[in-house]
Structures are given as structure tokens and as C-alpha cells.
Amino acid sequence: MLRVENLTKVYPNGTVALKDVTFQVEDGEFLAVIGLSGSGKSTLLRCINRLIEPTSGKIFWDGIDVTAASPNEMRKIRRQMGFIFQQFNLVKRSNVITNVLTGRLGYVGSAQSLANLFSKHDHDLALKNLERLGLKEKAYVRADSLSGGQQQRVGIARALMQEPKLILADEPVASLDPVLSHSILKYLEQLNKEDGLTVLCSLHFLDLVHRYATRAIALKDGKLVFEGLPEAIDDAEFKAIYGQDAQRVSII
């Protein structure tokens, strides 16, 4: 279980990205995080695995205080938290399997990682994950030769190399068209339902939240303004989250 308590993040320039955010995520949930750009969604996900250091508050993962963890402890905690980036975050000049293998860096020594030395088990696992994502035949081509949807699937395969219990997906379909958006979210849904992975996924479109999420939270100006079932986000809640002038846009 993930528990966030009174989480606040203030950047050095004075921007308050998160303010006193509290919620929890049960094992096996698919939780959507919604809100306008700049509402604090990306900051929240990055605070959970401490890619960004919180200013105050607590984050507990399986009973462990993430905010108090040492660097060595964080290395072990991050193994359990796969991260999927909006802009894929691949090394474009490297081939696909090399990108996927970087997901094992939390398990190998620094010397091995610098020399790009991975075991046969790691290579076999990388190919297995690529096959699951429909990309095994692309294993040895350059990452920049792939389409956007394929690159994001490489990002998912890389996250799976950590053998995680939790997937943090930071607007994983924001750079994709509607058809590819559904393709990526269906893979995340499959991991959630078949593997029991807990998924925290920030999304813009409410239609996607209704289709894939089991629960949702909403941020506005860094504050938690909604927590509940996706279907509970009626017109009034929608306006409260996105503003009175906002209009629903369907991509389904």
C-alpha cells in the first residue's frame, strides 16, 4: 500500500507545487491523477520515488517511510517503482534492448552498469518483456527508428525490468494520438489486472479515466480537490477541477 500524508513541495523560486496532499492507494488499484497542466501531477509522481525531494510530509510504501530512506534504501525502494515518462526518456542512438536493460540498473553494481554488463538472465528477461509488448523483433534496432507508440512501449518494458510492484506513469499518452493512447493504456490495464501491479497514472482526458481507472484523485493548484470513483466526477466536479470555462473533450 502507498500512503501519502500532508505532502508539500515548494520549489526554490517559491512556486508551491503541492500543498498538504493526503491520500492512499491500495494494492492492485489503477489510480488516475487528473488536473490541469501545472496542477502538481508530475511533481506528485516524482516525489513518490524521490526523483524530486518533498519539502515536507511523509510517503509510506509497504510501511516504509520513503521520505526518511537513505540512498542505499532508496535504491532498493526504487526497484519496486517502475517509472514511465511522458517523453519516453530513451537513449535514442542506442538500440531497443540496451534501453530496456537500463531498467536493471538497480540490481547490478556500478562497475557493471558503467560497462553495460548484464547477465544472460537479464537479457532473456528483456526479450521476454519486449515480446510481451509486441516489440521482440525490434530488439536490436535504434530506438529513434521507432514510432512514438513503440517508444512508449519500450519505456514500459524498461519499467518491467525492475520487477516492480508499483507503476508510476507520468502522462504516458500525452504525446500520442487517441488510437495509440488506448493501446498504451490497455497495456497498463493488462499489467494491473493480470499481474496485480498497482498503477498510478496521470491523465488529461476524463474519458480515459472513466475507461481505465478504478479510482481517481484530482489536483488543482497543488491541492487535492477530489478523491473517489471516476464516475462520481459529474459536471459540477469537472468544473471544480478544471475551471468554469472548461469543456469536456472526448477522444474515445
C-alpha positions in Angstrom: 0.0 0.0 0.0 1.1 3.6 -0.8 0.2 6.3 1.7 0.9 10.0 1.2 0.5 12.2 4.2 0.4 16.1 4.1 2.8 16.2 1.2 4.1 19.7 0.3 6.6 20.7 -2.3 7.9 24.3 -2.7 10.4 24.9 -5.4 13.4 27.3 -4.8 11.7 30.0 -6.8 8.8 30.0 -4.4 6.3 28.0 -6.5 4.1 25.8 -4.4 3.6 22.7 -6.5 1.9 20.6 -3.8 0.2 21.7 -0.7 -0.7 19.3 2.2 -1.8 16.4 -0.1 -3.0 13.3 1.6 -4.3 10.1 0.1 -3.6 6.4 -0.1 -3.6 3.7 -2.8 -4.5 0.1 -2.1 -2.5 -2.7 -3.6 -3.9 -3.5 -7.1 -5.6 -0.2 -7.8 -5.4 1.7 -11.0 -5.5 5.3 -9.7 -5.7 8.1 -12.1 -4.3 11.5 -11.2 -6.1 14.3 -13.0 -5.9 18.1 -13.2 -4.8 21.0 -15.4 -1.2 21.4 -16.6 0.7 22.8 -13.7 -1.6 21.4 -11.1 1.1 19.3 -9.5 0.6 15.9 -11.1 4.2 15.3 -12.3 5.6 16.7 -9.1 3.5 14.3 -7.1 4.6 11.2 -9.0 8.3 12.3 -8.8 8.0 12.9 -5.1 6.8 9.4 -4.5 10.0 7.9 -5.8 12.0 10.9 -4.7 13.2 12.0 -8.2 12.1 15.2 -6.6 12.6 15.8 -2.9 9.5 16.8 -1.0 9.6 19.9 1.2 7.5 18.3 3.9 5.1 15.5 4.6 5.5 11.7 4.5 5.3 9.0 1.9 5.0 5.4 3.0 5.4 2.4 0.7 4.6 -1.0 2.2 5.1 0.5 5.6 8.5 2.0 4.9 9.0 5.8 5.2 10.3 6.7 1.8 11.0 10.3 2.8 13.4 9.1 5.5 15.1 6.4 3.5 18.9 6.5 3.0 20.4 6.5 -0.6 21.0 2.7 -0.2 17.5 2.1 1.0 16.1 4.3 -1.8 17.9 2.1 -4.4 16.0 -0.9 -3.1 12.7 1.0 -2.9 13.0 2.3 -6.5 13.4 -1.3 -7.7 9.7 -1.7 -6.7 8.6 1.5 -8.5 8.7 1.5 -12.3 8.5 4.9 -13.8 7.1 5.7 -17.3 7.9 9.1 -18.7 5.7 11.3 -20.9 8.6 11.9 -23.4 9.7 8.3 -23.3 13.2 9.2 -21.9 15.1 6.8 -24.2 18.7 6.9 -25.3 17.7 7.4 -29.0 21.1 6.4 -30.5 21.1 3.1 -28.6 19.2 0.0 -29.6 16.0 -1.0 -28.0 17.3 -3.9 -25.9 20.0 -1.6 -24.4 17.4 0.9 -23.4 15.3 -1.9 -21.8 18.2 -3.3 -19.9 18.8 0.0 -18.1 15.8 -1.0 -16.1 18.1 -3.5 -14.3 20.5 -0.8 -13.0 19.0 -1.0 -9.6 20.1 -4.7 -9.4 23.7 -4.5 -10.7 26.8 -3.0 -9.4 28.0 0.4 -10.6 31.0 -1.1 -12.4 28.7 -3.5 -14.3 26.3 -0.7 -15.2 29.1 1.6 -16.5 30.4 -1.3 -18.6 26.9 -2.2 -19.7 27.5 -5.8 -18.5 24.2 -7.6 -17.9 23.7 -11.3 -17.3 22.0 -13.8 -19.6 19.1 -13.8 -17.2 18.7 -10.0 -17.7 19.0 -10.3 -21.5 16.4 -13.1 -21.5 14.1 -11.0 -19.3 14.5 -8.0 -21.6 13.5 -10.1 -24.6 10.6 -11.6 -22.7 9.3 -8.1 -21.8 9.7 -6.9 -25.3 7.8 -9.9 -26.6 5.0 -9.1 -24.2 4.9 -5.5 -25.5 4.9 -6.8 -29.1 8.4 -5.5 -29.8 10.7 -8.5 -29.7 11.6 -8.1 -33.4 12.7 -4.5 -32.7 15.2 -5.5 -30.0 18.3 -4.6 -32.0 17.2 -1.6 -33.9 17.9 2.0 -32.8 15.3 3.5 -30.5 14.9 6.6 -32.7 13.7 4.4 -35.6 10.5 3.6 -33.7 7.2 5.4 -33.7 6.1 7.3 -30.6 3.8 4.5 -29.5 6.5 1.9 -29.9 9.0 4.1 -28.0 6.5 4.3 -25.1 6.1 0.5 -25.2 9.9 0.3 -24.8 9.5 2.6 -21.8 7.0 0.1 -20.3 9.3 -2.8 -21.0 12.2 -0.9 -19.3 10.0 -0.3 -16.2 9.0 -4.0 -16.1 12.8 -4.9 -15.9 12.7 -3.6 -12.3 10.1 -6.3 -11.5 8.1 -3.6 -9.8 5.0 -3.7 -7.6 4.0 -0.1 -8.5 4.0 1.6 -11.8 4.2 5.5 -11.8 3.1 6.7 -15.3 3.6 10.5 -15.8 1.1 11.4 -18.6 2.2 8.4 -20.7 -0.1 9.2 -23.6 0.2 13.0 -23.7 2.4 12.8 -26.8 0.3 10.2 -28.6 -2.8 10.3 -30.8 -6.1 8.7 -29.5 -5.6 5.3 -31.0 -2.1 4.9 -29.6 -3.3 6.3 -26.3 -5.7 3.4 -25.9 -3.0 1.0 -27.0 -0.6 2.1 -24.2 -3.3 2.3 -21.5 -4.5 -1.2 -22.4 -1.0 -2.5 -21.7 -1.1 -0.7 -18.4 -4.5 -2.1 -17.7 -3.3 -5.6 -18.5 -0.4 -5.3 -16.1 -2.8 -4.0 -13.5 -5.3 -6.8 -13.9 -3.2 -9.8 -14.8 0.0 -9.1 -12.8 -1.7 -7.3 -9.9 0.6 -4.2 -10.3 -0.6 -1.1 -8.7 -0.8 1.8 -11.2 -0.6 5.5 -10.6 -1.2 7.3 -13.9 -1.6 11.0 -14.5 -4.0 11.7 -17.4 -5.6 14.7 -19.0 -8.8 13.3 -20.7 -11.6 12.3 -18.4 -12.9 9.7 -21.0 -9.6 7.8 -20.5 -10.0 8.0 -16.7 -13.6 6.6 -16.9 -12.4 3.8 -19.2 -9.3 2.6 -17.4 -9.1 3.8 -13.8 -10.6 2.1 -10.8 -10.3 5.3 -8.7 -9.2 8.9 -9.3 -7.8 11.9 -7.4 -7.7 15.4 -8.7 -5.2 18.2 -8.1 -5.8 21.9 -8.5 -3.1 24.5 -7.8 -1.3 21.8 -5.8 -4.2 20.9 -3.6 -6.2 17.7 -3.5 -9.8 18.7 -4.6 -11.3 15.3 -5.4 -10.9 11.7 -4.4 -13.3 8.9 -5.4 -14.7 6.8 -8.2 -14.3 8.2 -11.8 -18.0 8.1 -12.4 -18.5 10.5 -9.5 -16.9 13.2 -11.5 -20.1 14.9 -12.7 -20.3 18.2 -14.5 -20.1 20.1 -11.2 -16.9 18.3 -10.1 -15.5 18.7 -13.6 -15.9 22.4 -13.4 -14.4 22.5 -9.9 -11.3 20.6 -11.1 -10.8 22.2 -14.5 -12.4 25.6 -14.1 -15.8 27.1 -15.1 -14.8 27.7 -18.7 -13.5 24.1 -19.3 -15.3 21.9 -21.8 -15.2 18.1 -21.8 -13.3 16.7 -24.8 -13.9 13.1 -25.9 -11.2 11.1 -27.6 -13.0 7.7 -27.4 
